[in-house]
């Protein structure tokens, strides 16, 4: 009997922890910066939205370069350098005394975030054994999913009960945790020189072609999920569901955690379609329940469905992007995936904000629930059909062998 290669190594736990604290900082600030900007600098809604989203813009701009350069610079250097910059930018909020300086600090913070998360994703991909790719990537992605759940919860809790300075103290502490944790990690280095270093622009130097289809899909999915991140609180306030809304992301995390051991293993054994199609259905149903929520319990049930659905297919798609890429282009595959994901998360609030005056918050979520069903068709076109054909071909080869 062959023993499965070890997954839960010291380095895997450390890189997952560092990634968790990076994303925790991101989500704590994502849900609080808009209202902070309005209160502190008397900014307009558009200016406040820019202060929130310019962070994501910074990450989107730097990720393709990070993916190209990571094996040339060295993963350890990129990780530690970006984590130091991330900590300095977190502390920088205390010195901001105007809207322009806030925008500059947010942009720098986004650059550091893009570099650091490209590094952690690439390092994790190298640490995870090939035989446990789906399971391992699922558990690593859970660090992002948990931050996605607890970050907004912590941010909203601080906003309700403490001063804004506590938000920046929390962000600085989380950034410091990520840096300190990484000091104890052995960082594997990739194959240098395999990614083109020729001068001049060539798109394949900045994006991994094999990862683009699934990355485009996750961009659309991130667009729908951004409606929850940005407007759930406003929707809940309108529906008098604020008490339940504060626990929405906690329920999201609990049900995601409960499902993770099964979904990751199923990805490796049954293939990606066996996991992603049910997850997309769970997500779409959860969005429908959310759009029709009139009671607290209904909102929490939506959180459970969305947690299992979104958390599962997001991590599975990340595993696909890495699995489809050559081993020497894992860094590019990781940056390609997150560039599209960040773009969807970042542009969503801006574009959806134009709809709200016409649809209201309830109408917005009805529209997003409809679009979540369209995601099933998008996945089929960009990857599901190919995965099904490949699975069928492998079965035929086994039968003829």
C-alpha positions as CSV (number, residue, x, y, z in Angstrom):
1,X,0.0,0.0,0.0
2,X,1.5,3.3,-1.1
3,X,1.6,6.0,1.6
4,X,0.4,9.4,0.6
5,X,3.0,12.1,0.6
6,X,2.8,14.4,3.6
7,X,0.8,17.6,3.2
8,X,0.8,19.2,6.6
9,X,4.4,20.2,6.9
10,X,5.8,23.1,8.9
11,X,6.4,25.1,5.8
12,X,2.9,24.5,4.5
13,X,1.4,25.7,7.8
14,X,3.6,28.8,7.8
15,X,2.9,29.9,4.3
16,X,-0.8,29.3,4.8
17,X,-0.6,31.4,8.0
18,X,1.3,34.2,6.3
19,X,-1.3,34.2,3.5
20,X,-4.1,34.3,6.0
21,X,-2.8,37.4,7.7
22,X,-2.2,39.1,4.4
23,X,-5.8,38.6,3.3
24,X,-7.1,39.3,6.8
25,X,-5.5,42.8,6.5
26,X,-7.0,43.2,3.0
27,X,-10.6,42.4,4.1
28,X,-10.5,44.3,7.4
29,X,-9.6,47.4,5.4
30,X,-11.8,46.7,2.4
31,X,-15.0,46.9,4.5
32,X,-14.0,49.9,6.5
33,X,-12.0,52.3,4.3
34,X,-15.1,53.7,2.5
35,X,-16.9,54.9,5.6
36,X,-13.5,56.1,7.1
37,X,-12.8,58.2,4.0
38,X,-16.2,59.8,4.1
39,X,-16.1,60.6,7.9
40,X,-12.5,61.7,8.1
41,X,-12.0,63.6,4.9
42,X,-15.6,64.5,3.9
43,X,-15.1,62.6,0.7
44,X,-17.8,61.9,-1.9
45,X,-19.1,58.4,-2.4
46,X,-17.0,58.2,-5.6
47,X,-13.8,59.3,-3.8
48,X,-14.5,56.9,-1.0
49,X,-15.0,54.1,-3.4
50,X,-11.7,55.0,-5.1
51,X,-9.9,54.9,-1.7
52,X,-11.2,51.3,-1.2
53,X,-10.6,50.0,-4.8
54,X,-7.2,51.6,-5.5
55,X,-5.6,49.0,-3.3
56,X,-6.9,46.3,-5.7
57,X,-5.8,48.3,-8.7
58,X,-2.2,48.3,-7.2
59,X,-2.4,44.5,-6.8
60,X,-3.7,44.0,-10.4
61,X,-1.0,46.2,-11.9
62,X,1.9,44.5,-10.1
63,X,0.8,40.8,-10.3
64,X,1.8,40.2,-14.0
65,X,5.3,41.6,-13.3
66,X,5.5,39.6,-10.1
67,X,4.7,36.4,-11.9
68,X,7.3,37.1,-14.5
69,X,10.1,38.2,-12.1
70,X,9.5,35.9,-9.1
71,X,11.9,33.1,-10.3
72,X,14.5,35.6,-11.5
73,X,14.5,37.7,-8.3
74,X,14.0,34.7,-6.0
75,X,10.9,33.7,-4.1
76,X,12.5,34.4,-0.7
77,X,13.6,37.9,-1.6
78,X,10.2,38.8,-3.2
79,X,8.3,37.4,-0.2
80,X,10.3,39.1,2.5
81,X,10.7,42.4,0.6
82,X,7.0,42.6,-0.1
83,X,6.1,41.7,3.5
84,X,8.3,44.5,4.8
85,X,6.7,47.0,2.4
86,X,3.2,45.7,3.3
87,X,4.0,46.3,7.0
88,X,5.3,49.8,6.4
89,X,2.2,50.7,4.3
90,X,0.0,49.4,7.1
91,X,1.8,51.7,9.6
92,X,1.6,54.5,7.0
93,X,-2.2,54.9,7.6
94,X,-1.3,56.6,11.0
95,X,0.6,59.3,9.1
96,X,-2.1,60.1,6.5
97,X,-3.6,63.5,6.9
98,X,-5.4,64.0,3.6
99,X,-7.2,62.2,0.8
100,X,-4.3,62.3,-1.6
101,X,-1.9,60.7,0.9
102,X,-4.4,58.1,1.7
103,X,-4.7,57.2,-2.0
104,X,-0.9,57.0,-2.4
105,X,-0.6,54.7,0.7
106,X,-3.4,52.5,-0.5
107,X,-1.8,52.1,-3.9
108,X,1.6,51.2,-2.3
109,X,-0.2,48.8,0.0
110,X,-1.8,47.2,-3.0
111,X,1.5,46.8,-4.8
112,X,3.0,45.1,-1.7
113,X,-0.1,42.8,-1.4
114,X,0.1,41.8,-5.0
115,X,3.8,40.9,-4.7
116,X,3.4,39.1,-1.4
117,X,0.3,37.0,-2.3
118,X,1.9,36.0,-5.7
119,X,4.9,34.8,-3.7
120,X,2.9,32.9,-1.1
121,X,0.7,31.2,-3.8
122,X,3.7,30.1,-5.8
123,X,5.6,28.8,-2.7
124,X,2.5,26.9,-1.6
125,X,2.2,25.3,-5.1
126,X,5.7,24.1,-4.8
127,X,5.3,22.7,-1.3
128,X,2.1,20.8,-2.1
129,X,2.7,17.2,-3.4
130,X,1.4,16.6,-6.9
131,X,-0.6,13.6,-5.8
132,X,-2.5,15.9,-3.4
133,X,-2.8,19.0,-5.6
134,X,-6.5,19.5,-5.2
135,X,-6.7,18.7,-1.5
136,X,-3.6,20.8,-0.7
137,X,-4.6,23.8,-2.8
138,X,-8.0,23.6,-1.2
139,X,-6.5,23.8,2.3
140,X,-4.1,26.6,1.3
141,X,-7.0,28.5,-0.3
142,X,-8.9,28.1,3.0
143,X,-6.5,30.6,4.5
144,X,-7.9,33.1,2.0
145,X,-11.5,31.9,2.6
146,X,-11.2,32.3,6.4
147,X,-9.8,35.8,6.0
148,X,-12.6,36.5,3.6
149,X,-15.0,35.5,6.4
150,X,-13.4,36.9,9.5
151,X,-11.8,40.1,8.0
152,X,-15.2,41.8,7.3
153,X,-16.5,40.6,10.7
154,X,-13.5,42.1,12.6
155,X,-13.6,45.3,10.5
156,X,-17.3,45.9,11.1
157,X,-17.0,45.0,14.8
158,X,-14.2,47.6,15.2
159,X,-16.2,50.2,13.3
160,X,-19.2,49.8,15.5
161,X,-17.4,49.8,18.9
162,X,-14.0,51.5,18.6
163,X,-12.2,54.3,16.9
164,X,-10.8,54.2,13.4
165,X,-7.2,54.1,14.7
166,X,-7.9,50.6,16.1
167,X,-8.5,49.4,12.5
168,X,-5.0,50.5,11.6
169,X,-3.5,49.0,14.7
170,X,-5.1,45.7,13.8
171,X,-3.9,45.9,10.2
172,X,-0.3,46.6,11.4
173,X,-0.4,43.7,13.8
174,X,-1.7,41.3,11.2
175,X,1.0,42.5,8.7
176,X,3.7,42.0,11.4
177,X,2.4,38.4,12.1
178,X,2.7,37.6,8.4
179,X,6.3,38.9,8.3
180,X,7.4,37.1,11.5
181,X,5.8,33.8,10.5
182,X,7.7,33.8,7.2
183,X,11.0,34.2,8.9
184,X,10.7,30.6,10.1
185,X,9.9,29.1,6.6
186,X,12.2,27.3,4.2
187,X,11.4,28.8,0.9
188,X,11.8,26.5,-2.2
189,X,13.3,28.3,-5.2
190,X,12.0,27.6,-8.7
191,X,13.9,27.0,-11.9
192,X,15.5,30.3,-12.7
193,X,15.8,31.5,-16.3
194,X,12.9,29.4,-17.7
195,X,10.6,32.4,-17.9
196,X,11.6,34.7,-20.7
197,X,13.8,37.6,-19.7
198,X,14.0,39.1,-23.2
199,X,13.5,42.9,-23.5
200,X,10.3,44.1,-25.0
201,X,6.7,43.3,-24.3
202,X,5.4,39.8,-24.9
203,X,2.1,38.9,-23.3
204,X,3.3,35.3,-22.5
205,X,6.0,36.9,-20.2
206,X,3.3,38.3,-18.0
207,X,0.3,35.9,-18.2
208,X,0.2,32.1,-18.3
209,X,-1.9,31.1,-21.3
210,X,-3.0,27.8,-19.8
211,X,-4.4,29.6,-16.7
212,X,-6.2,32.4,-18.5
213,X,-9.5,30.5,-19.2
214,X,-10.1,29.5,-15.6
215,X,-8.8,32.9,-14.4
216,X,-11.3,34.7,-16.6
217,X,-14.1,32.6,-15.1
218,X,-13.0,33.5,-11.5
219,X,-12.9,37.1,-12.5
220,X,-16.6,36.9,-13.3
221,X,-17.3,35.0,-10.1
222,X,-15.3,37.6,-8.1
223,X,-17.5,40.3,-9.7
224,X,-20.6,38.7,-8.3
225,X,-19.1,38.1,-4.9
226,X,-17.9,41.8,-4.7
227,X,-21.6,42.7,-4.3
228,X,-21.6,40.8,-0.9
229,X,-18.4,42.4,0.2
230,X,-19.4,45.9,-0.6
231,X,-23.2,46.1,-0.2
232,X,-24.3,43.3,2.2
233,X,-24.2,45.7,5.2
234,X,-26.3,48.3,3.4
235,X,-28.8,45.7,2.3
236,X,-29.0,44.3,5.8
237,X,-29.5,47.8,7.2
238,X,-32.3,48.4,4.7
239,X,-34.0,45.1,5.7
240,X,-33.4,45.5,9.5
241,X,-31.1,42.5,9.6
242,X,-27.9,44.0,11.0
243,X,-27.6,41.6,13.9
244,X,-27.7,38.6,11.5
245,X,-25.4,40.3,9.0
246,X,-22.6,40.6,11.5
247,X,-22.6,36.8,11.7
248,X,-23.0,36.1,8.0
249,X,-19.3,35.7,7.4
250,X,-18.9,33.5,10.5
251,X,-21.5,31.1,9.2
252,X,-19.8,31.3,5.8
253,X,-16.5,30.2,7.4
254,X,-18.0,27.4,9.6
255,X,-19.7,25.7,6.7
256,X,-16.7,26.1,4.5
257,X,-14.5,24.5,7.1
258,X,-16.9,21.6,7.5
259,X,-17.0,20.9,3.8
260,X,-13.2,21.3,3.0
261,X,-12.0,17.8,3.9
262,X,-14.5,16.2,1.5
263,X,-14.3,18.6,-1.4
264,X,-10.5,18.8,-1.7
265,X,-10.2,15.0,-1.6
266,X,-13.0,14.6,-4.1
267,X,-11.2,17.0,-6.5
268,X,-8.2,14.7,-6.6
269,X,-10.2,11.4,-6.8
270,X,-13.2,12.4,-9.0
271,X,-11.9,15.4,-10.9
272,X,-12.7,19.0,-10.9
273,X,-16.1,18.9,-12.5
274,X,-17.5,16.6,-9.7
275,X,-16.7,19.4,-7.3
276,X,-17.2,22.6,-9.2
277,X,-20.6,22.1,-10.7
278,X,-22.3,21.3,-7.3
279,X,-20.4,24.2,-5.7
280,X,-21.7,26.6,-8.4
281,X,-25.2,25.4,-7.8
282,X,-24.8,25.9,-4.0
283,X,-23.5,29.4,-4.6
284,X,-26.3,30.3,-7.0
285,X,-29.0,28.9,-4.6
286,X,-27.3,30.9,-1.7
287,X,-27.4,34.1,-3.7
288,X,-31.1,33.5,-4.4
289,X,-31.8,33.0,-0.7
290,X,-29.8,36.1,0.1
291,X,-31.8,38.2,-2.3
292,X,-35.0,37.1,-0.8
293,X,-34.0,37.4,2.9
294,X,-36.5,39.0,5.2
295,X,-35.5,37.3,8.4
296,X,-32.1,36.8,10.1
297,X,-32.2,33.0,9.9
298,X,-32.7,33.2,6.1
299,X,-29.7,35.5,5.8
300,X,-27.5,33.0,7.8
301,X,-28.8,30.1,5.7
302,X,-27.6,32.0,2.6
303,X,-24.2,32.5,4.3
304,X,-24.0,28.7,4.7
305,X,-24.8,28.0,1.0
306,X,-22.5,30.7,-0.2
307,X,-19.7,29.6,2.1
308,X,-19.7,26.0,0.8
309,X,-20.3,27.0,-2.8
310,X,-18.0,30.0,-3.3
311,X,-15.2,28.8,-1.0
312,X,-15.1,25.4,-2.8
313,X,-15.1,26.5,-6.4
314,X,-12.7,29.4,-5.7
315,X,-10.0,27.1,-4.3
316,X,-10.7,24.4,-6.9
317,X,-10.2,27.0,-9.7
318,X,-6.9,28.0,-8.2
319,X,-5.8,24.4,-8.2
320,X,-6.8,24.1,-11.8
321,X,-4.7,27.2,-12.8
322,X,-1.7,25.6,-11.2
323,X,-2.3,22.1,-12.5
324,X,-2.7,23.3,-16.1
325,X,0.6,25.2,-16.1
326,X,4.1,23.9,-16.7
327,X,6.1,23.6,-13.4
328,X,8.5,26.4,-14.3
329,X,5.5,28.8,-14.8
330,X,3.7,28.3,-11.6
331,X,4.4,31.8,-10.5
332,X,2.9,33.2,-13.7
333,X,-0.1,30.9,-13.3
334,X,-0.7,32.1,-9.8
335,X,-0.3,35.8,-10.7
336,X,-2.6,35.3,-13.8
337,X,-5.3,33.7,-11.6
338,X,-5.2,36.4,-8.9
339,X,-4.9,39.3,-11.4
340,X,-8.3,38.3,-12.9
341,X,-9.8,37.6,-9.5
342,X,-8.6,40.9,-8.1
343,X,-9.9,42.7,-11.2
344,X,-13.4,41.2,-10.7
345,X,-13.4,42.0,-6.9
346,X,-12.1,45.5,-7.6
347,X,-14.2,46.6,-10.5
348,X,-17.4,45.1,-9.2
349,X,-18.3,47.7,-6.5
350,X,-17.5,50.5,-8.9
351,X,-19.8,49.3,-11.7
352,X,-22.5,47.9,-9.4
353,X,-22.6,51.3,-7.7
354,X,-24.1,52.8,-10.8
355,X,-27.0,50.2,-10.7
356,X,-28.1,50.7,-7.1
357,X,-29.9,54.0,-7.7
358,X,-32.1,52.2,-10.2
359,X,-32.4,48.7,-8.6
360,X,-32.0,49.3,-4.9
361,X,-29.9,46.8,-2.8
362,X,-32.6,44.1,-3.1
363,X,-32.7,44.5,-6.8
364,X,-28.9,44.3,-7.0
365,X,-28.8,41.0,-5.2
366,X,-31.6,39.6,-7.4
367,X,-29.5,40.5,-10.4
368,X,-26.4,38.9,-8.9
369,X,-28.3,35.8,-8.1
370,X,-29.4,35.5,-11.7
371,X,-25.8,36.1,-12.9
372,X,-24.6,33.4,-10.5
373,X,-26.5,30.8,-12.6
374,X,-24.9,32.1,-15.7
375,X,-21.5,31.3,-14.1
376,X,-22.3,27.6,-14.6
377,X,-22.4,28.1,-18.3
378,X,-19.3,30.2,-18.3
379,X,-17.4,27.5,-16.4
380,X,-18.6,24.8,-18.9
381,X,-17.3,26.9,-21.8
382,X,-13.9,27.8,-20.4
383,X,-13.0,24.6,-18.7
384,X,-15.8,22.2,-17.8
385,X,-16.3,20.8,-21.3
386,X,-12.5,20.2,-21.7
387,X,-12.2,18.5,-18.3
388,X,-15.2,16.2,-19.1
389,X,-13.6,15.1,-22.4
390,X,-10.3,14.5,-20.8
391,X,-11.9,12.4,-18.0
392,X,-13.8,10.4,-20.6
393,X,-10.6,9.8,-22.7
394,X,-8.7,8.7,-19.5
395,X,-11.5,6.2,-18.7
396,X,-11.4,4.8,-22.2
397,X,-7.6,4.4,-22.0
398,X,-7.9,2.5,-18.7
399,X,-10.5,0.2,-20.2
400,X,-8.4,-0.6,-23.3
401,X,-5.2,-1.1,-21.3
